Amino acid sequence: MILDVAVRLFSAKGFDGTTISEIAEQAGLPKANVYYYFPTKAVIYERLVSEVLADWDIALRRIDAELPPREALFNYVSDKLEFSRVHGEKSRFFAGELLRGGKFLTRRQKRHVQTVTREACAVVQNWVDQGKCNPINPRHLFIMLWSTTQFYADFAPMATTTLEVSQLRRADFAEAANQIIAMLGLWRD
């Protein structure tokens, strides 16, 4: 409950704009209870950053070298969109952190992101080298996929306006996955 409230507040107001008192009040807890579980606001924030990175690692593991590129990328895009659907607040929270310079990302976390991205890029590059994909820069592919899949959470009001719906439904996310993969068209079947 504390983390759910905190991510909502951090997502809307950032680290500096959120107080432990607000988190406690909106969680319906005495401030002392929040401090019992989290000694500082920074600890809560850092925990949320770690959770987002762990969730994204799970999705990135879907880039499986044993699968055809279209299937592996579809699995990855679907997982990233599901994260946006289910954890929109976390996505917006992390986007806000990055927009403010990513000061809460530790060196270890940055190295980890580089390592897992490098591994996923190696899989894509291998597909390119084997002639399974058109020649592309895998790093730019991932930047594009991150921005595309996160748009549905980070900019949900624009997505709903564009799709002319009042709220994004599961079917909208499924259609997004199909359309993103169809538009990529980079594999050679």
Protein Blocks (a to p, Z undefined) as FASTA:
>chain_A
ZZmmmmmmmmmnojmlpcfklmmmmnopafklmmmmmmbfklmmmmmmmmmmmmmmmmmm
mmcfkbcfklmmmmmmmmmmmmmmmmmmmmmmmmmmmmnoommbcfklmmmmmmmmmmmm
mmmmmmmmnopaccddfklmmmmmmmmmmmmmmmmmmmmmmnopabdcfklmmmmmmmmm
mmnomacZZ
